[in-house]
Amino acid sequence: MTAPVGADLGPGSPGEYRTAFTNHEATDAVNVAVSMEDVPAGWKVEVKEKNGNLFDSVAPGETVTTSWLLTPPESAAGTTAAWRATAVYDDLGVTKTVTARAGAAVSDVPVLSPASMSATADSENRSSGSAEGPVGNVLDGDPGTIWHTDYTEADAPYPHWVTLKLDGQSRVDGFGYLGRQSGGPNGRVKDYRVAVSHDGREWTTVAEGSLVDARDMQRVTFDPVRASYVRFTALDALNGQPFAAAAEMRVLGTPVDPPSGFPPGTRG
């Protein structure tokens, strides 16, 4: 059983959160039910798809995922929470249980769930493993994994960009950039531009400026605007090299039509 321990959620707004169950038994795991245990009082817990936490059978070595919608209360703004993700299943007639640590940080301002987005970039390094290079790392909630532009095949020149496709139209009023936390200075962005789009083709610039060399998330705010895509363009690096990198990126705002889910299914 695996679950994020550092996911980001917005206060008072449903955010997507994914858990995964992998069958490590030699035979099928049957009648599998995944649940959230010891979630703080006042939180709303739903599944995105009806009975999306129930699985009739999971073959050996197979992994199944559940997309949850978690809504922290407004009073949870600026706090962190921890709970357990649990899976109960039958293996050759024996009922077994596995658990995993789970948790999230609740932003002090509305933030769109990174688990509900997808990311693309102009350049990714593909020879250094999953922890350094893939652009999806900016949405994984792990500051130890990074997006990094290519430095194996070619040193792609600036500007560099990352586009975040949102889960439908949202009211957007800010952007968060967390630079790489280790491994040297390469890729730490200096000058930037933030643009938004309805279709991913036509872009409107909403913010420009400069970042500093900092270990904390740096926030850029702007007047609220509706968008389905947000693009962060890095114009140059603090050290003057051609590389761009980021540990995490966030979009501040709220969905125009907040998602709704279903009560978690119960095991029969």
N, C-alpha and C positions, 0 to 999 in steps of 0.2 A: 504494500500500500504506500503510495507516495502522494504528497500534497505540498503546495507552496507554504513556506513559513514566513515569507516576507512580502506577500502580495500587497498592492496598494488599492485601497478602496476610498470612495468619497462619502462623507457624512450625509446620511439621509437619502442616499441614491443607490439603487441596486447595481452591483458590480459583478462581473463574471469571474468565476473562480473554478479551477479545474482540478479534479483528483483522478488518480489512475490506480487501477488494481491489476496486478500481474499474477497469473497463476503459475506458481513454482512447484505445484504438485506433479506427480507422474501421470495422473488421470484428470479428467474434466472436473473443474469446480462447478457445482450446480447450485441453483437457487441462491445466487449471489446478491447481497443487498449492501450498498454503501450508505453510510450515514455520517452526520456530523455530531460529535458528542461534546458536551460541556461548552457549547458556544455561549458567549456572554449574554446575560439577560438584556432584553430589549432589541436584540438583533433579529432580523427576519431571514429565514433560511428557506429557499425554494430551489427546485431543479428547473433548468431551462426547458427541458422537454419532459412531457408527462412520463412518469416512471423511468426517467433517465438514469436513476440510480439503481435499477434492478436489471439483472442479467440472468437469463435462464441457464446458460451454460458458457463457461470460458475454458477453452482448450489449453492443454499444457503449453506454457511459454507465451500465450496470448495475453495482450494488455487491452483493457477496456477503460474508457474515460467517462467521467460524469461532469457535465457543465452545470455549475451551481450559480444561483443569483443570491448574493449576500447583501443585505441592506443594514449597515450600522445605523444606530440612532444619531440624530444631530448632536447629542450630548457626548458622543464618542470622538468628536473631532480632535485631532492631535494626539490620539492615544494609540497604543498597540494592543493587540488581543491574541490570545493563544487558545487552541482547543485541540481536539483529536478527530482525525478522519478514521473511520472504522469500516471494515468489510467483514461480513459474516457469510459463510458458505458451507456447503456440504462436500465432503471428500470421502467417497466410498461409504456413505451413510454416517460418517462422523462429522458433527458440526464443529467448525473451526472459526477463529476470529483473528484478524490481523489489524494492527493500528499504526498510525503514523502521526507525528507531530504536524500541526497545521496552525496557521496564523496569518495575520495581516496587520498592516499599519493603516490607520485611518488618517487621511490628510486633514490639515486644518482648513483647507478650502476645497470646494468641489473639484474632483478629478475624475476623468474618464478611465474606466477600467482598462489597464493595458492588455488583459487577457482577451478583451473583445476586439482588439485591433490586429492588423497585420502590417508588416514593415517591408519596404523595398529600399534599395540604395543604388547609387551610381557605381559603387565599387565595394567589393568585399575580398578580404584575404582568405583563401581557401586551402592553404597548405599547413596551417598551424593548429588545427584541431577545432573542436566545437566551441571552446571557451574563448577563442580570439579570432574574430573575423566575421562570423555570420551576423547580419543585421538584426535578426530576430532576438539577439541577446539584449537589445535595448528595451525589450518588453518583458524579460523573464523574471524580474524582481531580484536578480542576483547581481550585486555590484562587482563581483569577482569575474564575471564574464563580460566581454566587450565586443562591440562592432569595431572593426578596423579596416581601413581601405587597403587595397592590394599593395604588397611590398615584395611579392615573390616573382610574379610574371613581369610587372612593370610598376613603377612609382607613378600612379595616376595623379595628374596635377589638379590643384584647386581650380574651381570650386568643387566641393563634394556635397551631396545631399542625401537625406533620408526622408522618405515619404511614409506617413502613417495613414493607413486607410481605416477610418472609423466605422463603427458598427451602426451605420445610419447617420442621419443628419443630427448635429449637436450644436449647442450654443457654446462656443469656444471663446475663452478670454485670457488664455495664457499658455505658456510652454515651459517645460522643465528639462534641463540638461545636466546630467551627472557625468563628469569626465572620468577617465580611467583612474582607478584607485592605486594601481601598482604597475611595474614594468617599465618605468621611465617616462619621459615627457612627450614622446612622439604621439601626435594625434590630438593633443589638447587644443581645442578650438579657441581662436581669438574673436575675429569678426564674424557676424552671422546675419542671416535674414530669415524671417519666418513668414510663410505665405499660406493661404488657405484656398480651397477649391471645392466646388460642388461636384465636379465630374472627373477630377484628376488630370485635366488637360489645360484648363484656363485658370490662372493663378492670380491672386490679389495679395500683395505684400501688406502685412499687418504690423510688423515690428522689425527693426534693425538695430544693431548695437554691437557691443563688445563684451566678451566674457573675461573672467580673470582666472588665474591658476588657483583653484579652490577644490577641496575635497567634498564639499557639500553640494547638494542639488542647487543649481542656479535657476531662478525663475524669471521669465520674461512675461510681463502682463501687457494687455492691450484692450481696446474697447471690444465688448462682446460682438461676435459675428457668427452667423450660421455657416456651417461647413460640414463636408463629408470626408475631406482629406486635409491633412496638415503637413506641410513640408518645411523641414529645417535645412537650410543651406549654409554650410560652413565656407567662409570666404578665404580664410587663411588660418595658420596655426600660430600659437604663442611662441614656438621656437623657430618659426620660419621654414620648417620642413614641409614636404608635400603631403604628409599623412593627416588623416582625420580619424578620430575614434570617439567612442562614447560608451559608458557603462550602462546608463539607463536614460530613457526619454519619457516624458509624460505630457499629456494634453490636459490643461485645466478647463473645466466646464461641466456641462450636464447634457444628457441626451434630450433632444426635442420630444421624443416619445419614449419615455423610460420603459425598458423591457419588463415584462411580467412573466412569472413562472408558475409552477405548480407545487403543491405540497409534496415532499419526498414520499415515494411509494414505500410500503411496508412489506416485509418478507412474509411470504405465505407459509 
